[in-house]
Amino acid sequence: MQGVPKGHYPPPGECRIWYPNRSPGHQPPPTDCRTLYGVRLEPGAFILHGDQAYDAEYDWREEERRRPGSVTRDILDILFPRR
């Protein structure tokens, strides 16, 4: 994703919220993806997971329906928590 320096992507198995309107030094730290399940994100935020950036405003459930296996379970659980 543009604007995210490679060194700021989370380590394998972790996630990170990224806000485009904040400098790299003012971003939340990487964390276990499960701690982000159901977290409300500011408009424009992204979830970084592996080397991918997932726009919080895109319907990743629909993407997963169209292309099974294209979106990790962690991303779906963060953006669309099960009730």
N, C-alpha and C positions, 0 to 999 in steps of 0.2 A: 504494500500500500504506500502511496506517495505520502511523504511527511513523517513517516515513522522510520527513524534510523534503525538499521538492521540489529544493532546492539541492544535495542530496547524491546525486541520481541521476547516473549516469555520463554523460559527453559522448557524442554519437552515435558508434556504432561500437565503444564500449567496454563493459565489464561491471564489476560491482562485487559483491563478497560483502557481505551485510548480516546482522549478528547482532543479533536483537532484544534481547538481554540486555546490549548495549554502548551507550554513549552515542554520538551522532554523531561526536564528536571522536576516538573510539577504534575506529573502523571501518577496515578495510583500504582503501587508496586505489583509485580506479578504475584499470583496466588493460586492455590488449588482451585480448579474450576468449580467444584461443588460449593465453595463459599460464595459464589456469584449467582447461584440458582435463584431466580426470581428477583434479582436486584433491578430496581428501576434505573434506567439509563437516561442521561440527558439527551435531547435531540442532537443528532450528528455523531454520537459516540459509536465506537467500534469495539468489538471483542477481538482481541488478538489471540490466536491459538495455533501453535506450530508456526508455520510460515504464512498463514492465512489471516486476512482481516475480514471480519463479518460485520457489515453495516447493520446497526440495530434497527434501522427503519425498513429493511428489506424483509420480505416474507420468506424466510429460510425454510419454513415448513413446506411451502409450495415447491420450493426448489428441490427439497428432499423427496417429495412425492413424484416430481417429474424425473428426477435422476437419483434413484435409491443409492445410498452410500456416499453421496456427495457432501453431506453435512454431518459433522460428528454429533453424537448424542449430547455431549456437553454443551455445545452451542444451542441446540434445540431446548435443552433444559434451562439454560440461562435466559434465553429470550422468550420462551413459551413454557413457563413452569406448569407441571402437571398439578391438577387439583385433587 
